[in-house]
Amino acid sequence: MKKTIFLLLISSLLPLCGIAQKGLTIQHLTGNLYSYVTWHENDGAQYPATGMYLVTKKGAIIIDTPWDTTQIRPLNDSIQRKHHQPVLMVIATHHHGDRAGGFDIYKRLGIQTWSTQLTYALNAQYKEPTAAYTFKKDTTFRVGGYALQTFYPGEGHTKDNIVIWFGQDKVLYGGCFVKSLEAKDAGYTGEANLAAWPASVERVKKAFPGARYVIPGHLGGTDPRALDHTSELAKKPQ
């Protein structure tokens, strides 16, 4: 059963352009997997971004950096306090600020940062924080008795978007490649390949047919139907 385990700084008094800056929430998904949400101003309103982390015997692995980088230390501290484990590494699922924007902070903290080589190149091109370590092909990370698999399905939200598969728990983390069932449109499509996106979704479904939970990058939810919903949104006129 899903359970919200702690809540930090919600509706804090820190102003951002006149808007109350929301903080950090962390929710248990299943097993040793947790999702977290931070908020960022987008078009004059606070908008949520979801990331994940896995707790292993050797430490925690974070998938995507907090969009609100002021929440990096609270997230790290919360993981240490709750699980008595340090953060070992962070993997970004594409080059945008809501996924890789905190790389420089994590590097200063001595925490490994990882991305695909394509994501690294795009971060460098746009003068955004880059990862310290890269991988070229789909890669399985094995840490503390757990395995997680990166998978490049093809272009969709961006040309470099990947998804992460946690096979032991049958959890698929989609990042911004997957749209929440709450989403009414495909979101930011400035770098999207809308024509290719549905076929890329089908590759994900074929690669991981038994997903119990599918985690989108924004607006929440865990329903596997989000994959088909993403395809339908990509086909709609934008």
N, C-alpha and C positions, 0 to 999 in steps of 0.2 A: 504494500500500500504506500502510495506516495505520501511524503510527509515533509512539510517545510520545517527545516531544523533550526535555522536562525535567520534573523532579519537585522540588517545593519543600516543605520542612518537613513531610513525611509523618510521621505518628506523633510529632509534636513533643512536647516535655516540658511544654508549657503545659497546665495542668489546667483543666477546665471542669466544675465540680460533680463532681469526682472522676473525670471521663471524659477521657482523653487527647484533646486537640483535634487533629484531622487538618488537613492543610494544603491545598495547591493542586497540582493536576495539569493539564497542558496536553497535548492530543493533536492531531496533524495529521489533518484529515479528507480534504481534497482541494484542489488548487489553492492558493489563499491563504486558505483557511478552516480554523479551528481551534476545537475545543471545549475548555472548561475545566471543572473540577469543584472546588467548595469544599464544606465540611461544616458542619453546624450541629446543635446538640442538639435533638432532637425526641422527646418522650415518653421521655426518659431515655436516649436512644441517639444516636450520631452518624449523621446522614442526609445523603446527597449531593444537591447541586443542580448541574445542568449549565447553563452558558451558552456563548456562542460569541463569536468575533471574526473580523473580516475585515481583512486587511492590504491597503491600497491604496498608490499612489504618494504620496499626500498624508498618509497616516496610517491609524490603525486605528479601526475601528468595533466597539464592544462591544455585544453583545445580552444584556441583563439583567446587573444588578450582582451581584457575588459575595454569596451568602447570608451567608457569614462575612466581614464588612466589614473585618476585620483583614487580609484577603488582597487588598484593592484595590491597595495600593501594590506588593506583590509581583507582582501580575498586570501592572500598568502597567510596572513595572521590567523584567519578563521580556519584554514586548512590545518595549520600547525596546532591550534588550540583543540579543534574537534577530533582530529585523527592522529595527532602526535607524529606527524610526518612532514618533512620539508617538501617544497616544490622542486622537482628535479628538472623538468623541461616544459617548454611550451611549443605547441605545433600550431601554425596558422593555416587556415583552409583557403585563403586567397589574400590578395595584397591590400585590400582596403583597410581604412583606419579602424573599423569595428572588428577587425580580425588580427591585424598585425601592428596596430598603432602603438602598442606598448612594448615592442621588441627592445628598444634602447633601454628602457627602465629595467626589464628583466635581465638584460646583459650586464647592466651595472650592478645588479644584485647577485651576479655570478650564477645565474640560472640559464641552462642551455635553451637556445631558441632555434627552431627548425621551420623550414618551408621547402616547397619544391624549388628547383632551380628557376622555373618560369616565374614563380612568385617573387623570388629574389630579384630577378631581372626587372620585373615591373616595379617593385619597390624602389630599386635603384634609379630606374628611369624617371619616376615621379618624385624622386628625392624624399622618399618615405623611409622609416626605419627598416633595416634589413635583418634577416636571420644570421646567426653566427654559423649555422650548419645547414646544409641543403641535401636533398635527395632528388634524383632524376626520375626514377621509375616508381611504380606502386611499391610501397615498402611496409614491412611488418616490423613494428617495434615490440620487443619482448623485454618487459621490466617487472621484476618482483613477482613472478608467477602469472603475469597477465600478458596478453598479446592484443595489440590494436593494429589494424590494417588501414593504410591510406589507399584511396582509389580515385583515379582520375577518370571521370565518365565521359569527358568531352566538354565542349563549350556550353555554357548556359548563362548564368548570371554574369560571369566573366570568362575570359579565355583560360584562366588558371585555376578555376574552382575545383577543389577536391572534396570528397566526403570521407568520413572515418567510420570503420566498422569495428565494433566490439563483439567479437564472435561468441565469447563465453556467455554473454548476457543478451545476445541478439538485439543490440542497440545500434542503430544507424544515426550518426550525427551528420546532418546535411549542411549545416551552416547556411549561408545565403543562397546556396544552390537550391534549397528546398523552401518553399513558401508555406507558411502556416495556413491551416484551414480558415483562420480568421482573415487572411489577406484577401482583399478585393481586386488586387491587380498585381502585376509582376514587380512592383516596386521600382527601384532605380535600375534603369535599363540603358544607361549611357554607354556601358561597355558590354552589354549583353548580346548574345547571339540567339535571338528568339526563334529563328528557324531551326537551329540545331538543338535547342534545349529539350524538347519532348523526346527526341531520340536518345539524348544523354540520360534522361530520366529512365528510359527503358533499359539502358545498360546497367544502371544501378539496380533496378528491380530484378534483372536477370542474375546479376552477381550476388545479390543478397536477398533471396526470395523469402527468407523466414524472419524478417525483421519484426520484432514485437513492439519496439518503440522507434519512432522516427522524429528526430529533433530538428526543427527549423531554426534559422538564424535570428528570426524576429517574431514577436507576438505570441510565442509560446505554443504549447500543445505537444503531444507525443504520438498522435494518430498516424499509422502507416498510410492512410488515405491521402496524406499531404503530398505524396509523390504524384499521384494522379491529378490532384488539385493543381500542383505546380505546372504540369503539362497543359492543363486547360487554360490556366492564366497566361502562359506563354503564347498560346494560340490566339488569344483575344487581341483585338486592335488596342494598341497602347495610346 
